[in-house]
Amino acid sequence: MPSPSPSWLPDSLGLVPHPSARAKCVARTQFNPGSRILSTPAYAAILLDTEKGRRCDSCFRLTSDEVSLKRCSGCGSYWYCDTKCQSIHWKAHHKRICKIYNSFLLSLEYQALPMHQKLDAILLSHALATLSLLPSPYIFQEDVSSVLLMSLLPYSDESIHLPPICPITPPPPDELVRKLYSRFGNNNFAIHSHLTTIAHGIFPQASRLFNHSCTPNSAAKYIFLPNKSIRMDVIALRDINQGEEICLTYLDPALLETREQLLEISHGFKCQCTSSLFLRRIGRLPILPSTASEISHISEGLRRFVGVESLLSHLPVKQIETIPPSLYCVLRESYMTGLSEIFSQGSHQGQYDIAIDSGMTLLSLYILVYPVNYPQIGMHLLEMAKTVWNAVITSTDHSIERPLKQRAWSFLMLAEQIMTVFGPEGDDGGPLQEIAILRELLDSDLI
């Protein structure tokens, strides 16, 4: 008989053996695109320094003109929407660090840390403060979230260097601090709003369940609600059949040259997805051409191969492993970075022909690199729609207005399809609201 599922596992998911990983999470039911696979709270989460004072430190929502944030009177280093959010944060962990937090930030040990380790030090302090507030401090066997956190696989490096932590009473055992921190580097998530990173957090249930793939069938988004803790929702990007493994990506799939090394350094494994196996088989990618005309020729070849020129009601589907050797050089990360810069600069400076041309090439690359319905594709399609619309309203050539409007409409509908699958996330507004506004403009203009 199969062993019973752990109590923390949703009925729609199962954990089964995996040939190389600890286990794999499989669907026990059919998930359609946009279905919520899992919703799980953060065990601990911290805002980036750039977001401090702009967002509530408890619910992470942005401040508004109507509501100003209130500063913690004890330490002055945390901001809250209201007393409810402050109370939630206080009970979760802040009561343990409030009075000594500023002296910790000013300590020489903390100030000497690079920025990423400063974030780790604060996040670690939050997690330990939470453990200290258990009915029996640091005895976490009866707390499901804490048990899951400590059950995560540790980083393999035995010589891991611990950052300083904010002094907590009662103090945590040294061995517990080491065990907890050894699980940080390969189990933390970047929390984003509209795909822009604003915080980091620990989500033990998601870390325990989902293996990595560079071509994932699901994606994580983050929910900010008033007077609520941050939640991660894992969303199906495409149809996921019963028995199929559900995977997230641990880093941006577009890091084609560096992702294998990053995965080995941070997580200690080599991805075995078809994309990774293909790139491993190629080895070192060819260098990009040196002249503008050669680059233009390569870009035209990429667009033709992917088939974006006849873009109307649906996106073409192309697997990266089908790309011909003559186009291998476009897989260099510098090529995507350069295209992004040209597209952004052209859009902002009103050079719309250049922006549309580079944007179409970038779209072709996104289709190759990212899985179906990946939100970055939808966001780029929205930017393409806005760029084409700006070209319409600034054009003096009335003969091209109608074709441009039709093109903007096509980009917008494709963006809406993808972003509807991903759904709203993070702050209010965002891409779905922008799509609705531009749709109304185009709708009235095309009638």
C-alpha positions in Angstrom: 0.0 0.0 0.0 1.2 3.6 -0.8 2.3 5.6 2.3 -0.2 8.2 3.4 0.3 11.7 2.2 1.7 14.2 4.8 -1.0 16.4 6.4 0.5 19.6 4.9 0.2 18.3 1.3 -3.0 19.4 -0.6 -5.2 16.6 -1.9 -4.5 17.7 -5.5 -0.8 17.0 -5.2 1.4 14.0 -4.5 5.0 13.4 -3.7 6.6 10.4 -5.4 10.2 9.1 -5.8 12.5 10.9 -8.2 15.6 9.2 -9.7 18.0 12.1 -8.8 16.1 14.6 -6.6 14.7 14.1 -3.2 11.2 13.5 -4.6 8.9 15.1 -7.2 5.6 16.7 -6.9 3.0 15.4 -9.3 -0.6 16.4 -10.1 -3.3 14.2 -8.7 -5.9 16.0 -10.8 -5.9 17.9 -14.1 -4.8 21.6 -13.9 -5.8 24.0 -16.7 -3.9 27.1 -17.6 -4.3 29.7 -14.9 -5.4 27.2 -12.2 -4.0 27.7 -8.8 -1.9 24.7 -7.8 -0.8 25.9 -4.4 -1.3 28.9 -2.1 1.2 29.2 0.8 2.2 31.9 3.3 5.8 33.2 3.8 7.6 31.9 6.8 9.6 35.1 6.8 10.0 37.9 4.3 11.9 41.2 4.1 11.7 44.2 1.8 14.7 45.3 -0.2 16.3 48.5 1.1 15.0 50.4 -1.9 11.4 49.6 -0.9 11.7 50.5 2.8 9.4 53.4 3.7 7.5 53.0 0.5 5.7 49.8 1.5 4.2 48.3 4.6 6.8 45.9 6.2 4.0 43.5 7.0 1.7 43.2 4.0 4.2 44.8 1.5 1.6 47.0 -0.1 2.7 50.4 -1.6 1.7 53.5 0.3 -0.8 55.8 -1.4 -1.7 59.5 -1.4 -4.6 58.7 0.9 -2.8 56.5 3.4 0.6 57.3 4.8 2.7 54.7 6.5 3.2 54.7 10.3 6.7 54.2 11.7 7.4 51.7 14.5 7.8 53.9 17.6 10.1 51.3 19.2 12.8 51.0 16.5 11.8 53.5 13.8 13.0 51.1 11.1 9.8 49.4 10.1 6.7 51.0 8.6 3.1 49.8 8.6 -0.3 50.6 7.0 -2.1 50.6 10.3 -2.1 49.1 13.8 -3.5 45.8 12.4 -0.4 45.2 10.2 1.9 46.3 13.0 0.2 43.9 15.4 0.6 41.0 12.9 4.3 41.8 12.4 4.8 42.2 16.1 3.3 38.8 17.0 5.1 37.1 14.1 8.7 38.1 15.1 9.2 41.8 15.6 8.7 41.9 19.3 11.9 39.8 19.7 14.1 42.3 17.8 12.5 45.7 18.0 14.5 47.3 20.8 17.9 46.1 19.7 17.4 46.2 16.0 19.0 49.6 15.4 22.1 48.8 17.4 22.5 45.6 15.4 22.3 47.6 12.1 25.0 50.0 13.3 27.3 47.2 14.4 30.6 46.9 12.6 30.0 43.2 11.9 26.7 44.0 10.1 28.1 47.1 8.3 31.0 45.1 6.9 28.7 42.7 5.0 28.0 43.0 1.3 24.4 43.9 0.5 23.1 40.3 -0.3 24.5 39.1 3.1 22.9 42.0 4.9 19.5 40.8 3.5 20.4 37.2 4.6 21.3 38.4 8.1 18.0 40.2 8.5 15.9 37.4 7.0 17.7 34.9 9.2 17.1 37.1 12.2 13.3 37.2 11.4 13.2 33.4 11.0 15.0 32.8 14.3 12.8 35.3 16.1 9.8 33.4 14.8 11.2 30.1 16.1 11.9 31.8 19.5 8.2 32.6 19.8 7.0 29.0 19.6 5.4 27.7 22.8 8.7 26.0 23.6 11.3 28.3 22.0 13.3 26.6 19.1 11.4 23.3 19.7 9.6 23.2 16.4 8.4 19.6 16.0 4.8 20.5 16.5 4.8 23.5 14.2 4.2 22.3 10.6 5.8 25.3 8.9 8.9 25.2 11.1 9.2 21.4 10.6 9.0 21.9 6.8 11.6 24.7 7.0 14.1 22.5 8.8 13.4 19.6 6.5 14.6 21.4 3.4 17.9 20.2 1.9 20.9 22.2 3.2 23.5 23.9 1.1 26.3 21.4 0.6 29.3 23.6 1.5 30.4 22.6 5.0 32.5 25.7 5.3 29.5 28.0 5.0 30.2 31.4 6.8 27.4 32.5 9.1 26.3 36.2 8.9 25.8 38.0 12.2 22.2 37.9 13.6 20.2 40.3 15.6 20.5 39.3 19.3 17.4 37.4 20.4 16.3 36.4 23.9 16.3 33.6 24.5 19.3 33.1 22.3 19.1 30.3 19.6 21.4 27.3 19.8 24.5 27.8 17.5 23.8 24.5 15.8 20.2 25.6 15.0 21.5 28.9 13.5 23.9 27.0 11.3 21.3 24.4 10.2 18.8 27.1 9.4 21.2 29.3 7.4 22.5 26.3 5.4 19.0 26.1 3.9 18.9 29.8 2.9 21.0 30.0 -0.3 19.0 27.3 -2.2 15.5 27.8 -0.7 14.8 31.5 -0.8 12.5 33.2 -3.3 12.6 36.7 -4.9 9.2 38.3 -4.2 8.0 40.4 -7.1 5.2 42.8 -8.0 4.5 43.0 -11.7 7.7 41.0 -12.3 9.9 43.5 -10.5 11.7 42.1 -7.4 10.8 44.0 -4.2 11.6 41.6 -1.4 13.0 38.1 -0.5 11.1 35.4 1.4 11.1 31.9 2.7 8.2 29.6 1.6 9.0 26.2 3.0 6.0 24.4 1.4 6.9 25.5 -2.1 10.6 24.7 -1.6 9.8 21.2 -0.3 7.4 20.5 -3.2 8.7 21.8 -6.5 11.8 20.8 -8.4 13.4 23.1 -10.9 13.1 23.1 -14.7 14.3 25.7 -17.2 11.1 24.9 -19.1 8.6 25.0 -16.2 4.9 24.2 -16.4 4.0 26.6 -13.5 5.0 30.0 -12.2 5.0 31.7 -8.8 3.3 35.0 -8.1 2.8 36.9 -4.9 -0.4 38.2 -3.3 -0.4 41.4 -1.2 -3.6 41.9 0.8 -4.3 44.4 3.6 -3.6 43.0 7.1 -2.5 39.7 5.7 0.8 37.9 5.5 2.5 37.6 2.1 1.3 34.6 0.1 2.8 32.8 -2.9 0.4 31.4 -5.4 1.7 28.8 -7.9 -0.2 28.9 -11.2 -0.4 26.4 -14.0 1.0 27.9 -17.2 -0.5 25.2 -19.5 -2.5 22.0 -19.1 -0.9 19.8 -16.5 -2.1 16.2 -16.7 -2.7 13.9 -13.8 0.5 12.2 -12.8 2.7 14.9 -14.5 5.5 16.5 -12.4 5.0 20.1 -11.5 8.1 22.3 -11.7 9.1 25.9 -11.1 12.2 27.6 -12.4 14.7 28.6 -9.8 16.2 31.4 -12.0 15.5 33.2 -15.2 15.4 30.7 -18.1 16.9 33.4 -20.3 20.3 33.0 -18.5 21.3 30.6 -21.3 25.1 30.8 -20.8 25.3 31.1 -17.0 22.3 29.2 -15.6 24.0 25.8 -15.4 26.8 27.3 -13.4 24.4 29.3 -11.2 22.4 26.2 -10.5 25.4 24.2 -9.5 26.8 26.9 -7.3 23.5 27.7 -5.5 21.7 24.4 -5.6 24.3 21.7 -6.3 22.7 20.0 -9.3 22.6 20.0 -13.1 19.2 20.5 -14.8 18.2 17.6 -17.0 15.4 19.5 -18.9 15.5 19.3 -22.8 16.7 22.9 -23.0 19.6 22.3 -20.6 20.6 19.1 -22.3 20.6 20.8 -25.7 22.8 23.7 -24.5 25.1 21.3 -22.9 25.4 19.4 -26.1 26.2 22.5 -28.1 29.0 23.6 -25.6 30.5 27.0 -26.2 28.1 29.2 -28.2 29.5 30.9 -31.4 30.4 34.5 -31.1 28.0 37.1 -32.5 28.8 38.8 -35.8 30.7 42.1 -35.5 29.0 44.3 -38.1 25.5 45.8 -38.0 24.5 44.2 -41.4 25.5 40.8 -40.2 23.6 41.2 -37.0 20.6 42.4 -39.0 20.8 39.3 -41.2 20.9 37.0 -38.1 17.9 38.8 -36.6 15.9 38.4 -39.8 16.8 34.7 -39.8 15.6 34.3 -36.2 12.3 36.0 -36.9 11.7 33.8 -40.0 12.6 30.7 -38.1 10.2 31.4 -35.2 7.5 32.7 -37.5 6.5 35.9 -35.9 6.1 38.0 -39.0 2.6 36.7 -39.7 1.5 37.2 -36.1 -2.3 37.5 -35.8 -4.3 35.6 -33.2 -1.8 33.2 -31.7 1.9 32.9 -30.9 4.0 30.3 -32.8 5.4 27.5 -30.6 9.1 26.7 -31.2 11.4 24.6 -29.0 14.9 25.9 -28.4 16.4 22.6 -29.4 15.0 23.0 -32.9 17.0 26.1 -33.7 19.4 25.7 -36.7 23.2 25.9 -36.0 23.4 29.0 -38.1 21.4 30.8 -35.4 23.2 29.4 -32.3 24.9 32.7 -31.7 21.6 34.4 -30.8 21.5 32.3 -27.6 24.3 34.4 -26.2 23.0 36.4 -23.3 24.6 39.6 -24.7 22.3 39.3 -27.8 19.1 39.4 -25.7 20.5 42.2 -23.5 21.4 44.3 -26.6 18.0 43.8 -28.1 16.3 44.8 -24.9 18.3 48.0 -24.7 17.6 48.9 -28.4 13.9 48.2 -27.9 13.6 50.2 -24.7 15.6 53.2 -26.0 13.7 53.2 -29.3 10.3 53.2 -27.5 11.3 56.0 -25.1 12.9 58.2 -27.7 10.1 57.9 -30.3 12.2 55.8 -32.8 9.3 53.5 -33.2 10.5 51.7 -36.4 13.7 50.7 -34.6 11.7 49.7 -31.5 9.2 47.6 -33.4 11.9 45.8 -35.4 14.0 45.0 -32.4 10.9 44.2 -30.3 9.8 41.6 -32.9 13.2 40.0 -32.8 13.2 40.0 -29.0 9.7 38.4 -29.1 11.1 35.6 -31.3 13.9 35.0 -28.7 11.4 35.0 -25.8 9.3 32.4 -27.6 12.3 30.1 -27.9 13.6 30.6 -24.4 10.5 30.8 -22.2 7.7 28.2 -21.8 4.2 28.8 -23.1 2.3 31.6 -21.2 5.3 32.7 -19.3 4.5 36.2 -17.9 7.7 37.8 -19.4 6.3 37.1 -22.9 3.0 38.7 -22.0 4.7 41.8 -20.5 6.8 42.2 -23.7 3.7 41.9 -25.9 2.0 44.6 -23.8 5.1 46.9 -24.3 4.9 46.1 -28.1 1.3 47.1 -28.2 2.0 50.4 -26.4 4.9 51.1 -28.7 2.8 50.5 -31.8 0.0 52.6 -30.4 2.4 55.5 -29.8 3.6 55.1 -33.4 -0.1 55.5 -34.4 -0.8 58.6 -32.5 2.4 60.4 -33.6 2.2 59.3 -37.2 1.4 61.9 -39.9 1.1 59.2 -42.6 -2.6 58.3 -42.5 -2.1 55.4 -44.9 -0.3 53.3 -42.3 -2.6 54.1 -39.4 -5.1 51.3 -39.9 -2.4 48.5 -40.3 -0.6 49.8 -37.3 -3.8 49.8 -35.2 -4.5 46.2 -36.3 -1.0 45.2 -35.3 -1.3 46.9 -31.9 -4.6 45.1 -31.4 -3.0 41.8 -32.2 -0.1 42.4 -29.7 -2.6 43.5 -27.0 -4.9 40.4 -27.4 -1.9 38.1 -27.2 -0.7 39.9 -24.1 -4.1 39.7 -22.5 -4.3 35.9 -23.1 -1.0 35.3 -21.3 -1.4 37.8 -18.5 -5.0 36.4 -17.8 -3.4 33.0 -17.3 -0.9 34.5 -14.9 -3.6 36.6 -13.3 -3.2 39.7 -11.0 -0.3 39.8 -8.6 1.5 42.1 -6.3 0.4 45.8 -6.3 -3.0 47.0 -7.5 -3.1 48.0 -11.2 -0.4 46.4 -13.3 -0.4 44.8 -16.7 -4.1 43.6 -16.7 -5.3 47.2 -15.9 -3.0 48.6 -18.6 -4.3 46.1 -21.1 -7.9 47.1 -20.3 -7.2 50.8 -20.8 -5.4 50.3 -24.1 -8.0 47.9 -25.2 -10.7 50.6 -24.7 -8.7 53.1 -26.7 -8.1 50.7 -29.6 -11.6 49.3 -29.4 -13.2 52.8 -29.9 -10.6 53.8 -32.5 -11.1 50.7 -34.7 -14.9 50.9 -34.8 
